[in-house]
């Protein structure tokens, strides 16, 4: 059988790219990324009120693919449009709740804490992602020469969203816990920002932590992978379930740096309870513990099921 081709539809955010790319790699398909851009008026309209028409999005997508993997609100309509156009000649998979009828997709991949139900829904514990042990091993040496301590803590930082605002008082408290719990106990810090991390938070980290700590100042995939491999402990801010899920593939202790929510965060709290019950995470407080758990590899699990369904499609 000729190797299948895929097109990955996202808004270009790290968490979305990680999920669609992770699934594509696990499915063993060749793929290209397509960053979806909606025409101005439709940027503000929910998918449930948007017509499934070509004029909604700017992208010109030619049929040179068998599998569509989409993630994010903007990608919902393009994925449905392509499915309606090519029918059983393609498989379309959407990651996360599309907020429209699930029947528009062949498969929906959603985390348990979303509580999404349907015959075509495949549930996962946390977010799927692109990370694997080989990538971590290959990038271990990227930061290794800068390590001067025996113990390392990697601090993975997200950014403000509609649930968490990252104000100065909150960030000072989080930074203080990192310093007291880890740096003052002989750990070396690796600070890793993400695409959502504001510049003022990066600047604050540079001034707050001493010169022996490693402060990565830009979005750097190699540094991110290296930090996960080198770390003895990992701290992740509470605003990113995707980065917490990525860290969980290491099997290392993960602390969640909790922040007060600025609006109802039920889905986040449900996710935190699940990962705590699985023995993966604990909240960042005033102590350091050692614990282990079975590495989380949901991507491999669901890709095995989806690959088995390829036989039901006319990929010609």
TIMAR-356493 format. One record per residue: residue number from 1; residue in one letter; x, y, z negated of N, C-alpha, C in turn. Coordinates in nm, 2 decimals. Layout:
NUM,A,X,Y,Z,X,Y,Z,X,Y,Z
...
end
This chain:
1,X,0.08,-0.12,0.00,0.00,0.00,0.00,0.09,0.12,0.00
2,X,0.06,0.22,0.09,0.13,0.35,0.09,0.11,0.42,-0.04
3,X,0.22,0.49,-0.08,0.21,0.56,-0.21,0.11,0.67,-0.20
4,X,0.02,0.68,-0.30,-0.08,0.77,-0.30,-0.03,0.91,-0.33
5,X,-0.10,1.01,-0.28,-0.06,1.15,-0.30,-0.17,1.22,-0.38
6,X,-0.12,1.31,-0.46,-0.21,1.39,-0.55,-0.19,1.54,-0.54
7,X,-0.29,1.61,-0.58,-0.29,1.76,-0.59,-0.33,1.79,-0.73
8,X,-0.25,1.87,-0.80,-0.28,1.91,-0.94,-0.33,2.05,-0.94
9,X,-0.45,2.07,-0.99,-0.51,2.21,-1.00,-0.51,2.26,-1.14
10,X,-0.44,2.37,-1.16,-0.44,2.43,-1.29,-0.44,2.59,-1.28
11,X,-0.44,2.65,-1.39,-0.42,2.80,-1.40,-0.28,2.84,-1.42
12,X,-0.19,2.74,-1.43,-0.04,2.76,-1.44,0.01,2.77,-1.58
13,X,-0.07,2.74,-1.68,-0.03,2.74,-1.82,0.04,2.61,-1.85
14,X,0.14,2.62,-1.95,0.22,2.50,-1.98,0.14,2.38,-2.02
15,X,0.04,2.41,-2.12,-0.04,2.30,-2.17,-0.11,2.22,-2.06
16,X,-0.16,2.30,-1.96,-0.24,2.24,-1.85,-0.15,2.16,-1.76
17,X,-0.03,2.23,-1.72,0.06,2.16,-1.63,0.11,2.03,-1.69
18,X,0.14,2.03,-1.82,0.19,1.92,-1.89,0.09,1.80,-1.88
19,X,-0.03,1.83,-1.89,-0.13,1.72,-1.89,-0.16,1.67,-1.75
20,X,-0.17,1.75,-1.65,-0.20,1.70,-1.52,-0.07,1.63,-1.46
21,X,0.04,1.69,-1.49,0.17,1.63,-1.44,0.20,1.50,-1.51
22,X,0.17,1.49,-1.64,0.19,1.37,-1.71,0.11,1.26,-1.66
23,X,-0.02,1.28,-1.63,-0.11,1.18,-1.57,-0.06,1.14,-1.43
24,X,-0.03,1.24,-1.35,0.02,1.21,-1.21,0.14,1.12,-1.21
25,X,0.24,1.15,-1.30,0.36,1.07,-1.31,0.32,0.93,-1.36
26,X,0.24,0.92,-1.46,0.20,0.78,-1.51,0.12,0.70,-1.41
27,X,0.05,0.77,-1.32,-0.02,0.70,-1.21,0.07,0.66,-1.10
28,X,0.19,0.71,-1.10,0.29,0.67,-0.99,0.26,0.73,-0.86
29,X,0.20,0.85,-0.85,0.16,0.91,-0.73,0.26,1.03,-0.70
30,X,0.28,1.06,-0.57,0.35,1.18,-0.53,0.25,1.30,-0.55
31,X,0.30,1.41,-0.59,0.21,1.52,-0.62,0.27,1.66,-0.59
32,X,0.18,1.75,-0.57,0.21,1.89,-0.56,0.12,1.97,-0.66
33,X,0.17,2.09,-0.70,0.09,2.17,-0.79,0.03,2.28,-0.70
34,X,-0.10,2.32,-0.74,-0.17,2.43,-0.68,-0.22,2.51,-0.79
35,X,-0.17,2.63,-0.81,-0.22,2.73,-0.91,-0.35,2.79,-0.85
36,X,-0.46,2.77,-0.92,-0.59,2.81,-0.87,-0.60,2.96,-0.90
37,X,-0.65,3.04,-0.80,-0.68,3.18,-0.81,-0.83,3.20,-0.77
38,X,-0.91,3.25,-0.86,-1.05,3.28,-0.82,-1.06,3.42,-0.76
39,X,-1.15,3.44,-0.68,-1.18,3.57,-0.63,-1.24,3.65,-0.74
40,X,-1.22,3.79,-0.74,-1.24,3.87,-0.86,-1.37,3.85,-0.93
41,X,-1.48,3.85,-0.86,-1.61,3.84,-0.93,-1.62,3.72,-1.01
42,X,-1.57,3.61,-0.95,-1.60,3.47,-1.01,-1.50,3.44,-1.13
43,X,-1.40,3.53,-1.15,-1.31,3.51,-1.27,-1.39,3.52,-1.40
44,X,-1.50,3.59,-1.40,-1.57,3.62,-1.53,-1.69,3.53,-1.54
45,X,-1.72,3.45,-1.44,-1.85,3.37,-1.44,-1.81,3.22,-1.49
46,X,-1.89,3.17,-1.58,-1.86,3.03,-1.63,-1.89,2.94,-1.51
47,X,-1.82,2.82,-1.51,-1.84,2.72,-1.40,-1.98,2.68,-1.38
48,X,-2.06,2.67,-1.49,-2.20,2.62,-1.49,-2.29,2.72,-1.41
49,X,-2.24,2.84,-1.39,-2.32,2.94,-1.32,-2.26,2.98,-1.18
50,X,-2.16,2.90,-1.14,-2.08,2.93,-1.02,-2.12,2.84,-0.91
51,X,-2.15,2.89,-0.79,-2.18,2.80,-0.68,-2.06,2.72,-0.64
52,X,-2.08,2.60,-0.59,-1.97,2.52,-0.54,-1.94,2.55,-0.39
53,X,-1.87,2.66,-0.37,-1.85,2.72,-0.24,-1.70,2.76,-0.23
54,X,-1.65,2.75,-0.11,-1.51,2.79,-0.08,-1.48,2.93,-0.11
55,X,-1.58,3.02,-0.10,-1.55,3.17,-0.12,-1.52,3.20,-0.27
56,X,-1.55,3.10,-0.36,-1.52,3.13,-0.50,-1.37,3.14,-0.53
57,X,-1.29,3.06,-0.46,-1.15,3.05,-0.49,-1.06,3.09,-0.36
58,X,-0.94,3.14,-0.39,-0.86,3.20,-0.28,-0.78,3.09,-0.21
59,X,-0.75,2.98,-0.28,-0.66,2.88,-0.23,-0.71,2.81,-0.11
60,X,-0.62,2.79,-0.01,-0.65,2.71,0.11,-0.59,2.57,0.09
61,X,-0.67,2.47,0.06,-0.62,2.34,0.03,-0.65,2.24,0.14
62,X,-0.55,2.19,0.21,-0.57,2.10,0.32,-0.57,1.95,0.27
63,X,-0.64,1.87,0.34,-0.66,1.73,0.30,-0.53,1.65,0.33
64,X,-0.44,1.65,0.23,-0.32,1.56,0.24,-0.30,1.50,0.10
65,X,-0.41,1.45,0.04,-0.40,1.40,-0.09,-0.51,1.29,-0.11
66,X,-0.49,1.21,-0.21,-0.59,1.10,-0.24,-0.66,1.13,-0.37
67,X,-0.58,1.19,-0.46,-0.62,1.21,-0.60,-0.62,1.36,-0.64
68,X,-0.72,1.41,-0.69,-0.73,1.55,-0.74,-0.73,1.54,-0.90
69,X,-0.63,1.60,-0.96,-0.63,1.61,-1.11,-0.63,1.75,-1.15
70,X,-0.74,1.79,-1.22,-0.76,1.93,-1.25,-0.76,1.95,-1.40
71,X,-0.73,2.07,-1.45,-0.74,2.10,-1.59,-0.76,2.26,-1.60
72,X,-0.85,2.30,-1.68,-0.88,2.44,-1.70,-1.00,2.49,-1.63
73,X,-1.06,2.59,-1.68,-1.19,2.64,-1.63,-1.18,2.68,-1.49
74,X,-1.07,2.75,-1.44,-1.07,2.79,-1.30,-1.06,2.68,-1.20
75,X,-1.02,2.56,-1.25,-1.00,2.45,-1.15,-1.12,2.37,-1.13
76,X,-1.23,2.39,-1.21,-1.35,2.31,-1.21,-1.42,2.31,-1.07
77,X,-1.45,2.43,-1.03,-1.52,2.45,-0.90,-1.44,2.39,-0.78
78,X,-1.31,2.43,-0.77,-1.23,2.37,-0.66,-1.23,2.22,-0.66
79,X,-1.22,2.15,-0.77,-1.22,2.01,-0.78,-1.36,1.95,-0.73
80,X,-1.47,2.01,-0.78,-1.60,1.97,-0.73,-1.62,1.99,-0.58
81,X,-1.57,2.10,-0.54,-1.58,2.13,-0.39,-1.51,2.03,-0.31
82,X,-1.39,1.99,-0.35,-1.31,1.89,-0.27,-1.38,1.75,-0.28
83,X,-1.44,1.72,-0.40,-1.51,1.59,-0.41,-1.63,1.59,-0.32
84,X,-1.70,1.69,-0.32,-1.82,1.70,-0.23,-1.79,1.69,-0.08
85,X,-1.67,1.75,-0.05,-1.63,1.75,0.09,-1.58,1.62,0.14
86,X,-1.49,1.55,0.05,-1.43,1.43,0.10,-1.49,1.30,0.04
87,X,-1.58,1.32,-0.06,-1.65,1.20,-0.12,-1.56,1.09,-0.16
88,X,-1.59,0.97,-0.12,-1.51,0.85,-0.17,-1.37,0.84,-0.11
89,X,-1.33,0.93,-0.03,-1.20,0.92,0.02,-1.10,0.98,-0.08
90,X,-1.15,1.05,-0.18,-1.06,1.10,-0.29,-1.12,1.06,-0.42
91,X,-1.03,1.06,-0.52,-1.08,1.04,-0.66,-1.05,1.18,-0.73
92,X,-1.15,1.23,-0.80,-1.12,1.35,-0.87,-1.13,1.33,-1.02
93,X,-1.03,1.38,-1.09,-1.02,1.36,-1.24,-1.00,1.49,-1.30
94,X,-1.09,1.52,-1.40,-1.07,1.65,-1.47,-1.03,1.62,-1.62
95,X,-0.94,1.70,-1.66,-0.89,1.68,-1.80,-0.95,1.79,-1.89
96,X,-1.01,1.76,-2.00,-1.08,1.84,-2.09,-1.23,1.86,-2.05
97,X,-1.31,1.92,-2.13,-1.45,1.93,-2.10,-1.47,2.04,-1.99
98,X,-1.53,2.00,-1.88,-1.54,2.10,-1.77,-1.66,2.19,-1.79
99,X,-1.74,2.17,-1.89,-1.86,2.25,-1.92,-1.96,2.26,-1.81
100,X,-1.96,2.15,-1.72,-2.06,2.13,-1.62,-2.10,1.98,-1.63
101,X,-2.19,1.94,-1.54,-2.23,1.80,-1.54,-2.11,1.71,-1.52
102,X,-2.09,1.61,-1.60,-1.98,1.52,-1.59,-1.99,1.44,-1.46
103,X,-2.11,1.43,-1.40,-2.13,1.35,-1.28,-2.05,1.41,-1.16
104,X,-2.00,1.53,-1.17,-1.93,1.59,-1.06,-1.79,1.54,-1.05
105,X,-1.75,1.45,-1.14,-1.61,1.40,-1.14,-1.61,1.24,-1.15
106,X,-1.51,1.18,-1.09,-1.50,1.04,-1.11,-1.46,1.00,-1.25
107,X,-1.37,1.08,-1.31,-1.33,1.05,-1.44,-1.31,1.19,-1.52
108,X,-1.34,1.19,-1.64,-1.31,1.30,-1.73,-1.22,1.24,-1.84
109,X,-1.10,1.31,-1.86,-1.01,1.27,-1.97,-1.02,1.37,-2.08
110,X,-1.07,1.33,-2.20,-1.09,1.43,-2.30,-1.05,1.38,-2.44
111,X,-0.99,1.46,-2.52,-0.95,1.42,-2.65,-1.07,1.38,-2.74
112,X,-1.05,1.29,-2.83,-1.16,1.24,-2.92,-1.23,1.36,-2.99
113,X,-1.15,1.46,-3.03,-1.21,1.56,-3.11,-1.31,1.65,-3.03
114,X,-1.31,1.64,-2.90,-1.41,1.71,-2.82,-1.55,1.65,-2.83
115,X,-1.55,1.52,-2.87,-1.68,1.44,-2.88,-1.76,1.44,-2.75
116,X,-1.69,1.43,-2.64,-1.76,1.42,-2.51,-1.80,1.28,-2.48
117,X,-1.92,1.26,-2.44,-1.97,1.12,-2.41,-2.02,1.11,-2.27
118,X,-1.99,1.00,-2.21,-2.04,0.97,-2.07,-1.97,0.84,-2.02
119,X,-2.03,0.78,-1.92,-1.98,0.66,-1.86,-1.84,0.67,-1.80
120,X,-1.82,0.80,-1.75,-1.69,0.82,-1.68,-1.59,0.90,-1.77
121,X,-1.62,0.91,-1.90,-1.53,0.98,-1.99,-1.43,0.88,-2.06
122,X,-1.30,0.91,-2.05,-1.20,0.84,-2.11,-1.14,0.92,-2.22
123,X,-1.15,0.88,-2.35,-1.11,0.96,-2.46,-0.96,0.92,-2.50
124,X,-0.90,1.03,-2.55,-0.76,1.01,-2.60,-0.74,1.07,-2.74
125,X,-0.64,1.02,-2.81,-0.61,1.08,-2.94,-0.51,1.20,-2.91
126,X,-0.56,1.32,-2.91,-0.48,1.44,-2.87,-0.47,1.45,-2.72
127,X,-0.39,1.55,-2.68,-0.37,1.58,-2.54,-0.27,1.49,-2.47
128,X,-0.30,1.45,-2.35,-0.20,1.38,-2.27,-0.09,1.48,-2.22
129,X,0.02,1.43,-2.18,0.13,1.52,-2.14,0.23,1.45,-2.05
130,X,0.34,1.53,-2.01,0.43,1.48,-1.92,0.56,1.42,-1.98
131,X,0.57,1.43,-2.11,0.70,1.39,-2.18,0.72,1.24,-2.18
132,X,0.84,1.20,-2.17,0.87,1.06,-2.19,1.01,1.05,-2.25
133,X,1.05,0.93,-2.31,1.18,0.91,-2.37,1.29,0.94,-2.28
134,X,1.28,0.90,-2.16,1.40,0.92,-2.06,1.43,1.07,-2.05
135,X,1.33,1.16,-2.04,1.35,1.30,-2.02,1.41,1.36,-2.15
136,X,1.37,1.31,-2.26,1.43,1.36,-2.39,1.58,1.32,-2.40
137,X,1.61,1.19,-2.36,1.74,1.15,-2.36,1.83,1.22,-2.27
138,X,1.78,1.25,-2.15,1.86,1.32,-2.04,1.89,1.46,-2.08
139,X,1.81,1.52,-2.17,1.83,1.66,-2.20,1.88,1.68,-2.34
140,X,1.92,1.57,-2.41,1.96,1.59,-2.55,2.08,1.68,-2.56
141,X,2.18,1.67,-2.47,2.30,1.75,-2.48,2.29,1.89,-2.45
142,X,2.17,1.94,-2.40,2.16,2.07,-2.36,2.19,2.17,-2.47
143,X,2.14,2.14,-2.59,2.16,2.22,-2.71,2.26,2.16,-2.81
144,X,2.31,2.04,-2.79,2.38,1.97,-2.89,2.51,2.04,-2.93
145,X,2.58,2.11,-2.84,2.70,2.17,-2.87,2.68,2.29,-2.97
146,X,2.56,2.34,-2.99,2.53,2.45,-3.08,2.50,2.40,-3.22
147,X,2.48,2.27,-3.23,2.44,2.21,-3.36,2.56,2.21,-3.46
148,X,2.55,2.27,-3.57,2.66,2.27,-3.67,2.62,2.20,-3.80
149,X,2.50,2.17,-3.82,2.45,2.10,-3.94,2.41,1.96,-3.91
150,X,2.40,1.88,-4.02,2.36,1.74,-4.00,2.21,1.72,-3.98
151,X,2.14,1.82,-4.04,1.99,1.81,-4.03,1.94,1.93,-3.94
152,X,1.84,1.89,-3.86,1.79,1.99,-3.76,1.63,1.99,-3.78
153,X,1.58,2.12,-3.78,1.43,2.13,-3.77,1.40,2.21,-3.64
154,X,1.32,2.16,-3.56,1.27,2.23,-3.44,1.14,2.30,-3.47
155,X,1.13,2.43,-3.44,1.01,2.51,-3.46,0.96,2.55,-3.33
156,X,0.85,2.49,-3.29,0.78,2.51,-3.16,0.67,2.61,-3.18
157,X,0.68,2.72,-3.11,0.59,2.83,-3.14,0.49,2.86,-3.02
158,X,0.37,2.87,-3.04,0.27,2.90,-2.94,0.25,3.05,-2.93
159,X,0.13,3.09,-2.94,0.10,3.24,-2.93,-0.05,3.26,-2.96
160,X,-0.08,3.39,-2.97,-0.22,3.43,-3.00,-0.32,3.37,-2.90
161,X,-0.44,3.34,-2.95,-0.55,3.30,-2.86,-0.68,3.34,-2.93
162,X,-0.79,3.30,-2.89,-0.92,3.35,-2.94,-0.94,3.30,-3.08
163,X,-0.86,3.20,-3.13,-0.88,3.15,-3.26,-0.77,3.20,-3.36
164,X,-0.66,3.23,-3.32,-0.55,3.27,-3.41,-0.48,3.40,-3.35
165,X,-0.46,3.50,-3.44,-0.41,3.63,-3.38,-0.26,3.66,-3.41
166,X,-0.19,3.58,-3.48,-0.05,3.60,-3.50,-0.01,3.74,-3.55
167,X,-0.08,3.79,-3.65,-0.05,3.92,-3.71,0.08,3.91,-3.79
168,X,0.14,4.02,-3.82,0.27,4.03,-3.88,0.27,3.96,-4.02
169,X,0.17,3.98,-4.10,0.16,3.92,-4.23,0.17,3.76,-4.22
170,X,0.09,3.71,-4.13,0.08,3.56,-4.11,0.22,3.51,-4.06
171,X,0.28,3.58,-3.96,0.40,3.53,-3.91,0.51,3.54,-4.02
172,X,0.51,3.64,-4.10,0.61,3.65,-4.21,0.60,3.53,-4.30
173,X,0.47,3.49,-4.33,0.45,3.38,-4.42,0.50,3.25,-4.36
174,X,0.48,3.23,-4.23,0.53,3.11,-4.17,0.68,3.11,-4.16
175,X,0.74,3.22,-4.12,0.88,3.23,-4.12,0.94,3.20,-4.26
176,X,0.88,3.25,-4.36,0.93,3.24,-4.50,0.93,3.09,-4.53
177,X,0.82,3.02,-4.50,0.82,2.87,-4.53,0.92,2.80,-4.45
178,X,0.95,2.83,-4.33,1.06,2.77,-4.25,1.19,2.79,-4.32
179,X,1.22,2.91,-4.37,1.34,2.95,-4.43,1.36,2.87,-4.57
180,X,1.25,2.88,-4.65,1.26,2.82,-4.78,1.26,2.67,-4.77
181,X,1.18,2.61,-4.69,1.17,2.46,-4.68,1.29,2.39,-4.61
182,X,1.34,2.46,-4.51,1.44,2.39,-4.43,1.58,2.46,-4.43
183,X,1.58,2.59,-4.39,1.72,2.65,-4.38,1.78,2.66,-4.52
184,X,1.71,2.69,-4.62,1.77,2.69,-4.76,1.81,2.56,-4.81
185,X,1.76,2.45,-4.74,1.79,2.31,-4.79,1.89,2.25,-4.69
186,X,1.96,2.33,-4.61,2.07,2.28,-4.53,2.04,2.24,-4.39
187,X,1.92,2.27,-4.34,1.88,2.24,-4.21,1.92,2.36,-4.11
188,X,1.95,2.32,-3.99,1.97,2.42,-3.89,1.84,2.43,-3.80
189,X,1.80,2.55,-3.77,1.68,2.58,-3.70,1.70,2.59,-3.55
190,X,1.61,2.53,-3.47,1.60,2.56,-3.33,1.46,2.62,-3.31
191,X,1.46,2.74,-3.27,1.33,2.82,-3.25,1.30,2.81,-3.10
192,X,1.19,2.75,-3.06,1.15,2.73,-2.92,1.02,2.81,-2.89
193,X,1.02,2.91,-2.81,0.90,2.98,-2.77,0.83,2.91,-2.66
194,X,0.70,2.95,-2.64,0.63,2.90,-2.52,0.58,3.01,-2.43
195,X,0.51,2.99,-2.33,0.46,3.09,-2.24,0.38,3.19,-2.31
196,X,0.31,3.15,-2.42,0.22,3.24,-2.49,0.28,3.32,-2.60
197,X,0.41,3.29,-2.63,0.47,3.35,-2.74,0.51,3.50,-2.71
198,X,0.45,3.60,-2.78,0.48,3.74,-2.76,0.63,3.77,-2.78
199,X,0.68,3.87,-2.71,0.82,3.91,-2.72,0.85,3.96,-2.86
200,X,0.75,4.02,-2.93,0.78,4.07,-3.06,0.80,3.96,-3.16
201,X,0.74,3.84,-3.14,0.76,3.73,-3.23,0.90,3.67,-3.21
202,X,0.95,3.67,-3.08,1.08,3.62,-3.05,1.19,3.72,-3.11
203,X,1.16,3.85,-3.10,1.25,3.95,-3.16,1.25,3.94,-3.31
204,X,1.14,3.91,-3.37,1.13,3.90,-3.51,1.21,3.78,-3.56
205,X,1.20,3.67,-3.48,1.28,3.55,-3.52,1.43,3.58,-3.51
206,X,1.48,3.66,-3.41,1.62,3.69,-3.40,1.67,3.77,-3.52
207,X,1.58,3.86,-3.57,1.62,3.94,-3.68,1.60,3.87,-3.82
208,X,1.50,3.79,-3.83,1.47,3.72,-3.95,1.56,3.61,-3.99
209,X,1.60,3.53,-3.90,1.68,3.41,-3.92,1.83,3.45,-3.90
210,X,1.92,3.39,-3.98,2.06,3.43,-3.97,2.13,3.37,-3.84
211,X,2.25,3.42,-3.81,2.32,3.39,-3.69,2.35,3.24,-3.67
212,X,2.34,3.16,-3.77,2.37,3.02,-3.75,2.25,2.94,-3.69
213,X,2.14,3.01,-3.68,2.02,2.94,-3.63,2.02,2.96,-3.48
214,X,1.96,2.86,-3.41,1.95,2.87,-3.26,1.81,2.93,-3.23
215,X,1.82,3.05,-3.17,1.69,3.12,-3.13,1.69,3.12,-2.98
216,X,1.61,3.03,-2.92,1.59,3.03,-2.77,1.49,3.15,-2.74
217,X,1.53,3.23,-2.65,1.46,3.36,-2.63,1.37,3.36,-2.50
218,X,1.37,3.25,-2.43,1.28,3.25,-2.31,1.22,3.11,-2.30
219,X,1.13,3.09,-2.21,1.07,2.96,-2.19,1.17,2.87,-2.11
220,X,1.21,2.76,-2.17,1.32,2.68,-2.12,1.29,2.54,-2.15
221,X,1.25,2.47,-2.04,1.20,2.33,-2.06,1.32,2.24,-2.11
222,X,1.44,2.26,-2.06,1.55,2.18,-2.11,1.58,2.20,-2.26
223,X,1.57,2.33,-2.30,1.59,2.35,-2.45,1.48,2.29,-2.53
224,X,1.35,2.29,-2.48,1.24,2.23,-2.54,1.26,2.08,-2.56
225,X,1.30,2.01,-2.45,1.32,1.87,-2.46,1.43,1.84,-2.55
226,X,1.54,1.91,-2.54,1.66,1.89,-2.62,1.63,1.91,-2.77
227,X,1.55,2.01,-2.80,1.51,2.03,-2.94,1.43,1.92,-3.00
228,X,1.34,1.86,-2.92,1.26,1.75,-2.97,1.35,1.63,-3.00
229,X,1.45,1.61,-2.91,1.54,1.49,-2.93,1.63,1.51,-3.05
230,X,1.68,1.63,-3.07,1.78,1.66,-3.17,1.72,1.67,-3.31
231,X,1.59,1.70,-3.32,1.53,1.73,-3.45,1.51,1.61,-3.54
232,X,1.53,1.64,-3.67,1.49,1.54,-3.77,1.35,1.56,-3.81
233,X,1.31,1.69,-3.82,1.17,1.73,-3.84,1.13,1.83,-3.74
234,X,1.00,1.83,-3.71,0.94,1.93,-3.61,0.83,2.01,-3.68
235,X,0.83,2.14,-3.66,0.72,2.22,-3.70,0.66,2.28,-3.57
236,X,0.52,2.28,-3.56,0.45,2.33,-3.45,0.34,2.42,-3.50
237,X,0.32,2.54,-3.44,0.21,2.63,-3.48,0.08,2.57,-3.45
238,X,-0.02,2.60,-3.53,-0.15,2.53,-3.52,-0.23,2.56,-3.40
239,X,-0.19,2.67,-3.32,-0.28,2.71,-3.21,-0.27,2.62,-3.09
240,X,-0.17,2.52,-3.09,-0.15,2.44,-2.97,-0.16,2.29,-3.00
241,X,-0.28,2.24,-2.97,-0.30,2.09,-2.98,-0.21,2.02,-2.88
242,X,-0.18,2.08,-2.77,-0.10,2.01,-2.66,0.04,2.00,-2.71
243,X,0.10,2.10,-2.77,0.24,2.09,-2.81,0.25,2.00,-2.93
244,X,0.15,1.99,-3.02,0.15,1.90,-3.13,0.14,1.75,-3.07
245,X,0.06,1.73,-2.97,0.05,1.60,-2.91,0.18,1.56,-2.84
246,X,0.25,1.66,-2.78,0.38,1.63,-2.71,0.48,1.59,-2.82
247,X,0.48,1.66,-2.93,0.58,1.62,-3.04,0.55,1.49,-3.09
248,X,0.42,1.44,-3.09,0.39,1.31,-3.15,0.44,1.19,-3.07
249,X,0.50,1.22,-2.95,0.56,1.10,-2.88,0.70,1.07,-2.93
250,X,0.75,1.16,-3.02,0.88,1.13,-3.08,0.89,1.04,-3.20
251,X,0.77,1.02,-3.27,0.77,0.94,-3.39,0.83,1.01,-3.51
252,X,0.86,1.14,-3.49,0.93,1.21,-3.60,0.83,1.29,-3.68
253,X,0.86,1.32,-3.81,0.76,1.40,-3.89,0.73,1.53,-3.83
254,X,0.60,1.56,-3.83,0.56,1.69,-3.77,0.48,1.76,-3.87
255,X,0.52,1.89,-3.90,0.45,1.98,-3.98,0.37,2.08,-3.90
256,X,0.25,2.10,-3.93,0.17,2.20,-3.86,0.17,2.33,-3.94
257,X,0.22,2.44,-3.88,0.22,2.57,-3.94,0.08,2.63,-3.93
258,X,0.00,2.62,-4.03,-0.14,2.66,-4.03,-0.15,2.81,-4.04
259,X,-0.25,2.87,-3.98,-0.28,3.01,-3.99,-0.43,3.03,-4.01
260,X,-0.47,3.14,-4.07,-0.62,3.16,-4.09,-0.68,3.18,-3.95
261,X,-0.79,3.12,-3.93,-0.86,3.13,-3.80,-0.94,3.26,-3.80
262,X,-0.95,3.32,-3.68,-1.03,3.45,-3.67,-1.17,3.42,-3.62
263,X,-1.20,3.29,-3.58,-1.33,3.25,-3.54,-1.34,3.10,-3.57
264,X,-1.46,3.05,-3.56,-1.49,2.91,-3.59,-1.39,2.82,-3.51
265,X,-1.32,2.74,-3.58,-1.22,2.65,-3.51,-1.24,2.50,-3.54
266,X,-1.37,2.46,-3.53,-1.41,2.33,-3.56,-1.33,2.22,-3.49
267,X,-1.31,2.24,-3.36,-1.24,2.14,-3.27,-1.10,2.13,-3.32
268,X,-1.03,2.24,-3.36,-0.90,2.23,-3.41,-0.89,2.15,-3.54
269,X,-0.99,2.18,-3.63,-0.99,2.12,-3.76,-1.01,1.97,-3.74
270,X,-1.10,1.93,-3.65,-1.12,1.79,-3.62,-0.99,1.72,-3.57
271,X,-0.92,1.79,-3.48,-0.79,1.74,-3.43,-0.69,1.72,-3.55
272,X,-0.68,1.82,-3.63,-0.59,1.82,-3.74,-0.62,1.70,-3.84
273,X,-0.75,1.68,-3.86,-0.79,1.56,-3.95,-0.75,1.43,-3.88
274,X,-0.77,1.42,-3.75,-0.74,1.30,-3.68,-0.59,1.27,-3.69
275,X,-0.51,1.37,-3.66,-0.36,1.34,-3.66,-0.31,1.32,-3.80
276,X,-0.37,1.38,-3.90,-0.33,1.36,-4.04,-0.37,1.21,-4.08
277,X,-0.49,1.17,-4.03,-0.53,1.03,-4.07,-0.45,0.93,-4.00
278,X,-0.39,0.96,-3.88,-0.30,0.87,-3.81,-0.16,0.87,-3.87
279,X,-0.13,0.95,-3.97,0.00,0.96,-4.03,0.10,1.03,-3.94
280,X,0.05,1.12,-3.85,0.14,1.19,-3.76,0.18,1.32,-3.82
281,X,0.09,1.40,-3.87,0.12,1.54,-3.91,0.08,1.56,-4.06
282,X,0.15,1.66,-4.11,0.11,1.72,-4.24,0.12,1.87,-4.23
283,X,0.05,1.94,-4.32,0.05,2.09,-4.31,0.19,2.14,-4.37
284,X,0.24,2.24,-4.31,0.36,2.31,-4.37,0.33,2.38,-4.49
285,X,0.38,2.33,-4.60,0.36,2.39,-4.74,0.49,2.42,-4.80
286,X,0.52,2.36,-4.92,0.64,2.39,-4.99,0.73,2.27,-5.01
287,X,0.71,2.16,-4.94,0.79,2.04,-4.96,0.83,1.98,-4.83
288,X,0.94,1.90,-4.83,0.98,1.83,-4.72,0.97,1.68,-4.75
289,X,0.91,1.60,-4.66,0.89,1.46,-4.68,0.95,1.39,-4.56
290,X,0.97,1.26,-4.58,1.01,1.17,-4.46,0.90,1.07,-4.44
291,X,0.86,1.06,-4.32,0.76,0.95,-4.29,0.77,0.91,-4.14
292,X,0.72,0.80,-4.11,0.72,0.75,-3.97,0.58,0.71,-3.93
293,X,0.56,0.70,-3.80,0.43,0.65,-3.74,0.46,0.60,-3.60
294,X,0.37,0.53,-3.55,0.38,0.47,-3.42,0.37,0.59,-3.31
295,X,0.47,0.59,-3.23,0.48,0.70,-3.13,0.35,0.70,-3.05
296,X,0.30,0.82,-3.02,0.17,0.83,-2.95,0.20,0.84,-2.80
297,X,0.14,0.75,-2.72,0.16,0.75,-2.58,0.03,0.72,-2.51
298,X,-0.06,0.82,-2.52,-0.20,0.80,-2.46,-0.20,0.81,-2.31
299,X,-0.10,0.88,-2.25,-0.09,0.89,-2.11,-0.08,0.76,-2.04
300,X,0.01,0.67,-2.09,0.03,0.54,-2.04,-0.10,0.45,-2.05
301,X,-0.17,0.47,-2.16,-0.29,0.39,-2.18,-0.40,0.42,-2.08
302,X,-0.43,0.55,-2.06,-0.54,0.58,-1.97,-0.50,0.57,-1.83
303,X,-0.37,0.59,-1.79,-0.33,0.57,-1.65,-0.34,0.43,-1.61
304,X,-0.32,0.34,-1.70,-0.34,0.19,-1.66,-0.48,0.16,-1.62
305,X,-0.58,0.22,-1.69,-0.72,0.20,-1.66,-0.75,0.27,-1.53
306,X,-0.71,0.39,-1.51,-0.74,0.46,-1.38,-0.68,0.39,-1.26
307,X,-0.56,0.35,-1.27,-0.49,0.28,-1.16,-0.57,0.16,-1.12
308,X,-0.63,0.09,-1.21,-0.71,-0.03,-1.18,-0.84,0.01,-1.10
309,X,-0.88,0.13,-1.11,-1.00,0.18,-1.03,-0.97,0.22,-0.89
310,X,-0.84,0.23,-0.85,-0.80,0.28,-0.72,-0.87,0.19,-0.61
311,X,-0.88,0.06,-0.64,-0.93,-0.04,-0.54,-1.08,0.00,-0.50
312,X,-1.15,0.08,-0.57,-1.28,0.11,-0.54,-1.30,0.23,-0.45
313,X,-1.18,0.29,-0.40,-1.19,0.41,-0.32,-1.13,0.38,-0.18
314,X,-1.18,0.46,-0.09,-1.14,0.45,0.05,-1.03,0.55,0.08
315,X,-0.91,0.53,0.03,-0.80,0.62,0.04,-0.74,0.61,0.19
316,X,-0.81,0.66,0.28,-0.76,0.65,0.42,-0.75,0.79,0.49
end
